[in-house]
Amino acid sequence: MSCKAFRLRRMNEVRVIKVTPHTGAAARSMALWLAALLFLLNGCALTFGYRHADWMIRWQLDHYLDLTSGQRRDVTARLKPLLSRHRKEALPQYEQFLKNLQERVSRGLTQEDLEWMYRSYDRFRADLFERLVPDSSALLMSVSEKQVRYLEKVFHKEESKAASKLQEPISTRLEERTKKILARAEDWLGPLSSEQVARIRPLALSIPDTQPVWRDYRRQRQEELLMLLREPLPADVMSLNLRQMFVDSDQTAPAKYREMEREWRLSVETLVLETDRILTVQQRRRAMTSLQTVIDDLRALIHGS
């Protein structure tokens, strides 16, 4: 598929993307888009997505808050310097992370490498949310009661869809997720042999079903946010609450959620390490090339080309 065709497809997909676990309107919408664009996309999609992150974020915020014309102008004015600083300060860190990851992949991954990856992700995530807190606080303090009710309706619609999804047999959800994992593996590694699929598939199926816990956690954060928006709070208190909900979410999340995340990470570690262990020389080379593509695109974004 050509880069132009891929861009057009990606733009169409943007129209149906919804914010997933522990949605938090302004802060969460911005962070979701930036994180997705930086960590989940590659090739021309990364370059195209990051360069259009401003309108993607505005679209998502409007979806949740039905922004007024004044709020849209304010969001636009705030996004330009925020994204500029992020490009100059954060993207070089992502580039270095990927270079280090590339070196580790070239020699074969270890348990220590996976722990380093999780630590890096947690650090990048905390940094991203911290950057968003001041502007998100300002936006949320301008939200009217009518917009809070609108947001609550959107949350209820999403909750209904989530509840419907959970009515599916767990085996169906796990099978669907496993297919996506195998497809993503082939995107990065090239075709998998039948023997490799036979080794990877049961490990992918054994990753815990996180959707019920995610659903409970998302509802909790949504209720916290709605309560926050209905209270007349000064800016510093609003920022403090947002930091507790998103920057320090690991400390403020319920024990059941933290245990789920721990089990999920351990299962993913097992899957990744086993997959890495059975890679062919050609597949490892393909993985290195895939990472280099993202590194090159990040470098182009950093230098504005």
C-alpha angles and dihedrals in degrees: 000000000000121000090246092052091047090053092052092050091048091051090054091049091052090065093064101037115117128194109257135198119020096357115202106180109226103018095034095046093052093045094047092055095046094045093047093048094048103040108023104041130066141182118014090345090068094050094044094044097049093047089053096040091112096064092038090056093045090050091051094046090049089051091058103033107024089230122221119236089256092052091049090054091048093049091049092051092049097045096058097064092034093056092041092055091044091053093050099040108027106031093063087055091052090049092053091047091054092047090053090046090051090055091049093048091050092061097035128270125271135192089260090055091054091049089050090052092052092048090050092049092049091049093049091046093051091047092050094051092045089056090052099047100084096048093040090052091052092050095046092049088059094054115116128220088253090057091048089055089047090051090049090054091051090050090051091052091051091047091054090052091047091050090050091051091053090056088071115095111268088238090061093051093047092048092050091050092047091054089053092049092051091046092050090048091054091048089060102030107028125238117351120221120237088251092054092048089051089055097042101041099067091046091052091048091051094059105111119262100249100179099094093051092042089053093053092045093048091051091050093052092045092053090047091052094048090051090049092052092051093056122082099234132171117244096257093052092047090051092048091053093048091051091052092049099044115009094042096028093130090061095043098041118104118264092248091058094047091050091049091052091048092052091045092053093048091051092048090049090055091048095048095045093049092046090050091049094057098043118126121229090256093051093049089050089050090052090052090050092048091053091047090055091057091045091052092049092049090050090052091051092048091053093041097242 
